[in-house]
């Protein structure tokens, strides 16, 4: 046991072997005791003793926590005491019976009345935070604790005071990806009450389904474009509240947590006409979310295509540079009016015909399709030359990646330049690999300048 004296003069102890939960984003919580034997939880925040900035950030949590109201029936974890050491701060708080993540793991999906009660209590906590001028910034089931049979918001390590958003000792970029609002994936966006409400919407979905609404791994794409489907068993008004809080646009969410609390008050929607209105509102919220998701899908797809064009510019420019170093009289240009890039070496031309897809595909994987076309002097027409390989741009994780695809030839002729390819419009992504409707893929590799030039040489038979 580690003993320490807090600023109140009281002595506490905590056991490093009794760690509560996983280490948080900012500090580790241990089980402990007060002098009178009362069970407490002790959050230990360590920092570099020589760093003024580290200490300022740690002290920031003390400042935020002390702003919070202490109410007998409140829903914010109270700060009982605090202690300072050379390289640590220790926060003493009541020990919780469990966190909300444990309830979800053990009991979800909850019934509508059970989930309504939890969401209302969490919204009460957010309302109390707002009254103190604080944004939480990391609401998630692990940070919601059951103390005295009431749910409390906890962990204010990355919270900020609304009036001090630009303080140099305020942590930025906080939050947990599964609960991070769509607007926060935009560079420079600031957390607002609306983003905390969105996190509660994610939690509400989790309570009634037992699953995360946006499990990843591509969280940005999911938050912007995926529309979570609530079970039909989820009744109004909870259905309306969850869908409203999950709105893609911040302005479409409830204006504050008080509105959520009012809608979910026991007995508030007990009449048939009230329930009917809530069902209409839920339908409206779901339709609005679908429309916003479609718009975001197109926006996201176009952004991926933009990154694909930049990647191609670099790839093709590198190919030209490599070839130009060895062949000073190589000619590089663009075919008009299409803007297809080409290389001319002597009597031979290598052109890259790239076609932009009309709209976002369901998987969002395929961004561009096209062909490497090798021609020699005298070749004319749209079908001139041979396709040694296809070029396809695919989204891979967080970046656009160009691939060279080789398909089995339909036929071969000793008098025809070597190579095989498929018509771009026949290439699609089947969820695991690229296919062409009438061709077999025999080779797929990430494109680089040397492989492009190797296929050029192979195609012209040199």
N, C-alpha and C positions, 0 to 999 in steps of 0.2 A: 504494500500500500504506500502511496505517496501522499504525505501530508502537506498542507499549505494554509497560510493565513490570508484571508480575503481582506479587502479594504474596510469592511465593516468591523473587523476584529475577530470575526468567527473563524474557527478552524474547520477545514474540510479534508477529506481524503478521497483518493480515487485509486482504482486497481487497473493497471495497464493490461492485465490479463482479461479484464471484463470489458472488452470493447463493444460498444453498442452500434450495430449496423456497420456498413462499410465506411471507410474514410470518406468524408465529404469533400466538396470542392474547396473547402476552406476550413480545415480543422478536423480533429478526431474526437469522438465522444466516448467517454468511459463511464462505467457505473461507479458511484461513490456514495459517501455518507457524510451527514452533518454531525456535529458534536453530540447531538441528542439521539443519534442513531437513525434519523430520518433518511430514507433513500433519496439520493439526488443523482443527476447526470452532470458530468463535468466535461465541457468542451474545451479542448486544449488547442490553441493556435500557436504554432511555432514560427519564428522568423529570424532572420539574420540580425544578431544583436548590434552589429555595426551599421546597419542600414536604417537611416532616418525614414526613407520611403516605406520600408516594410513595416516599421512600427506605426507610421501614420495610417497605413491601410488597416492594420490590426485594430488600432484605436477607433477607426471609423465604425467598426461594428458596435463598439461600446456606445458611441454617440447615437447611432441609429436605434439600438435597442432601448436606450434610455428615453428616447422620444415617444416610445410606444405607450399607449394607455394601459393601465393595470385595472382590469375590471373583474369583479367576482364571478361573473358568468361570461367572461370574454373568450375570444378564440385566438389569442396570440400567446405563445409560450412566454411566461414572464421571466425576467432576469432576476434571480434571487441575490446574486453577489458576483463580484469580479475580483480577480487577483492578478497582480503583475509580477513578472520575474524578468531577468535580464534579457532573455530571448523567447519569452512566452507570455501569452495572456490566457487566463483560465476563467471560463464563464460557468457559473453554477445555476442550474435550472431544475425544475421538478423532473423526476424520472417518469417517462411515459410507460404506459402499459403495452403499447404496440404502435407501429406506424401504419399508414394507410396502405403501403405496398404489401404488408403482411396480410391485411384484410382482403385485398384483391386476390392474392395468391391462395388464400384459404377458402374464400367464400364467393368470389365473383363467378358468374354474374349475379348481382343483387337484384332484388325486386324493385319496382319503381318507387314504392314508399321508402325503402331502405336507402336507395341511391339518392332520392330527393333530400332526405335528411342530411346525408353527408355533404352533398353539393351546397345545400343552404348554409351549413355550418362553416364550410370553407369560404364561401362568399361573405359570410359575416366577418371572418378574419380579415379578408381583403378590404371590406368596408372600414374596419377599424384601422387598418394600415393607411388607407387613403385619408382618413380623418387626421392622422398624424403626419400627412404629407410624405409618405414613404411608398416607394415601388419595390416589390419583393424581388423580381427578376429571375427567380429560380423555383417557381412553384411546381412541385412534383410529389407523388405519393410518399417518397422517402422523407420529405420535409413537412409532412402533415402527421401530427402525433395525437394519440388518444391519451389525454390526461383527465382524470376524474370523470370518465365517460363522456367527454366532449372532445371534438376534433379541434386542434390548434395548429396554426401556421408556425413553423419554426425555421431556423437557419437563416439569419439575416446577414450572412457574411458577404454577400455580393449585392445586398439591397442598397438603394441610394435614396437620398432625400430629394424630392422633386425640385426644390429650389437650388440644389447644389449639383446639378447634373454635370457640370463641367469641372468639378473639383479635381485637382491633380492627383489626389489620393483616393479617388473613387475607382473601384475595379470596373473595367469595361469588358464587353463581349462575354458576359456571363450567361448562365442558363444551360439547360439540358436539351439536347437536340430533339428528343421525342416530344417535347412540350414547347418548342420555340416557335413563336408566331411567324407567319409567312413574311411579314414586312421586315423582320429582323435579319433576314438573309440578304437584304440590300445594304451595300456598303454605306456606312455613316448613319444608319437608322438608329434611333434612340428608343429604349423601352418606355412604354407608357402603361397606364392602367389597362388599356385595351389588350396589351400583350399578356398581362397577368390574367385577364379574363379568358383569353384564348387557352392558356395553360389549364385553367379550371375546366374548360370545355373538353380538353383532351382527357382529363381525369374523369369527367362525367361519362365519357364514352367508355373508358376502361372499366368503370364500375358496373355498367349495364351489359358489357360484353365479355369481360375478362381478358380482353386483348388491347394492345396499344393501337391507337388510331393511326399512328405514323411510326411504324417500327424501324424504318430505315432499310437498307443502309443509305440510300440517297434521300436524306431527310429534306433537303431543299426542294427537290422535285415533288416529293409527296405532300409537303405542307402547301405548296403552291397549286398543285393540280389534282390531288386525290380528294374525292368526296366520300367520307366515311358513311357507311350505311348502318343506321340504327335498327335493331330488331323491332318488328312490329309490336312486340309486347311492351315496349317503352311507351308509357302513356303521356298525354299532355297533362300539365304544362312542362314537365321535365324534358320532354322531347323538344319543345320549342326553345327552352333555355339552352340546352346543349348545342343545338344547331345554330342558335344565334351567337353563342360564344365562339363557335368554330368558323364563323364567317371569314372568308379569305380577306375581305377588306375591313380594316379596323373600324371605319365609320359605320359599318353594318352591325357591329356588335353592340350589346347594351352599353349605355353611356357610362355606367358605373356599377359597382357591386351591389349598391342599395337596390337597384332595379331587380337584380336577380333574387335578392333576399325577399323583396316584396312579392314577386311572382310565386315563389316557392313556399310562402308562409302556409302553415297548416290551415286548412279550411278556406283558403283564398279562392280556390277554383272548384268549389263543391257543387255548384249549380250546373244544370245541363247546358244552358246557354254559354256559361263561362268556359266549359270544356270544349264546346263547339268552336268558340272563337279561338281557343288555344290550338285546336287541331288545324284551323285555317292558317294561323300564324306559322305553325310548324311546317305546313306544306309550302308556304311562301318562302320560309327560310331555306328549306331544302332546294327549292327551285333556284333561288338566288345564288346559293353556294355552287350549284352545278354550272350556272352561267358564268360565275366568276372563275371557276376552275377551268372551264373551256378557254376563256380569254387568257388565263395564266398559262395554260398548256401551249397555246400558240406563241405567246411571248417567250416562254422558256425554250420552245423548239427553235424559234428564230435566233435566240441568243446562242444556242448550241451551233446552229448553222454558221453564225458569224465567227465563232471560234474555229469552226471547221475551215472556213475560208482563210483565216489567218494561218492556221497550221499548214494548209496547202501552199500558201504563198511562201512560207519558210522552206517547205520541202522542195518545191519546184525551183526556188531561188538557189538552194544548195546544190541541186542537180546541175543547174546551169553553171554555177561557179566551178564545180569539180570538172565538168567537161571543158570549160573554157581554159582552165589552167593547162590542159594537155593539147587542146585543139584551138589555137588562137582565132581561126577564122570561122568558128561556129557561129551560127545565126540564131538568135532567140527572139521570139515575138509573140503576138496574139492574133488569132484568126478573127476577122471581122465578118459579120456583126456579132458573132457568138462570144467572142472574148476567150476562146479556147487557147491555152498556151501551147507553143510548139518549139521544137529545136530542129535546125537544119544542119546536117553534116554532109557536105558534098551533094550527091543526088538523092539523099535519103532524108525523110522528115519523120519526127516522132511528135505526135500531137496527143494532148490529153483532153478528151471530150467529157466534160462534167455536166451533169444535169441535176438541178435542184428539184427536190420533191415538192409537190404542191402543198401538202399540209402535214401536220404532225401525225406520225404513225402511233399505233396503240402502245408499242414498246418504247418509242422515242429513241430507238437504237440507230436506225439508219438515217443519216443526214443528207448524203449525196451518193449518187451512183454514177459510174462512167466507165470509160474504156481508154486504155492506152492504144493508140492506133499508129502502126508503122507503115509508111508509104514510101514509094520510090518515084522518081520522075516519070511522068506519063500517067500515073494513077489519077482517075477522075471520078467524080460523083460521090454521093453519100455513102455508098458501100465500098469505096476504094480502100485499098490497103488491107492489113490483117490486124487482128486484135491479139497481141501476145498475152495480155492479162487485163482483167478488170480492176478498176480503182473504186473502192467504196470507203466512205467516211462514216465511222461509227462512234457513238458516244461510249466511252469506257471510264466508268467511275466518275471522275470530275473533269475530264478533258476529252477533246475530239481527237480521234486517232484514224489515220489513213491506212487502209489495207490493200495489198495486192492479192487478187484472187486468180487462180488458174483453174479452168474447167476442162474436162475431157473433151477433145475435139469431136465434132459431128462427123467429119470426114477429113481426109488428108490427100494432098496431091504433091508429087515430087517437084512439080513446076511452080508451086505456090510457096510464098514465104512461110516459114515455120511459125507456129504459135496457135493458141486457142483462146477463145473468150466467149462470153455470153452477151446477149443483148441487155443493156442496162435495165430496161424496163421489166425484165424477167427476174431480176435479182431481188430477193427479200430475206428478211431475218425470221427464222422459225422459232426463236426463243433460245436457241443454243448455238446456232451457226448460220452462215449465209448459204442460201440455196438458189439455184435457177430452176425454173419449172421443168426444163427438158435436158438439163446438164448435170453432170456429177462433179462436185468440187474435188480437186485433187491436190490443191495447195493453197494455203492461206498464210500470209506473213505480213507483219507490220512493214509498211513501205519505208524505204530509205533511198537516197540518191543512187547508191551503188547497185541495188537490185533493179531499179528502173533502167539504168544504163545496161546492165547485163541482159535484161529482156529485150532491149532495143537491138543489141548485137545478135541475140538469138533469133529475133524475128526476121532480120534481113539476111540471115544465113552466113554471117562472117565470123 
